């Protein structure tokens, strides 16, 4: 499943900011940060069906 790239030119900047956010964290801290980020972003999206679609897309990409 391919999703629209809504970040466009900012994709690399977002990835770099995400990597910077994790710098210096242990693996456990990094996992906890990712979990908090998923919950915050999910709340921002606020659409259960869209979230399910995105979860399937993430599972298919792995």
C-alpha positions, 0 to 999 in steps of 0.5 A: 500500500502506497500512501501520498507523500504529504511532506514533500521536500520536508521528508528528509528534514522530518527524518533527520529531526526524528533521528536527532530526537532519539540521539543519546537514548537507550533502546528502551528509551527510544521505544518508549519515545516512539510509543508516545509519539505514535499516541500523540500523532494518532490523537492529532489525526483523530480518525480511527479508520485512517489510523487502521489504514496507516497501521496496515500500511506500516505492517505491509512496509516491514 
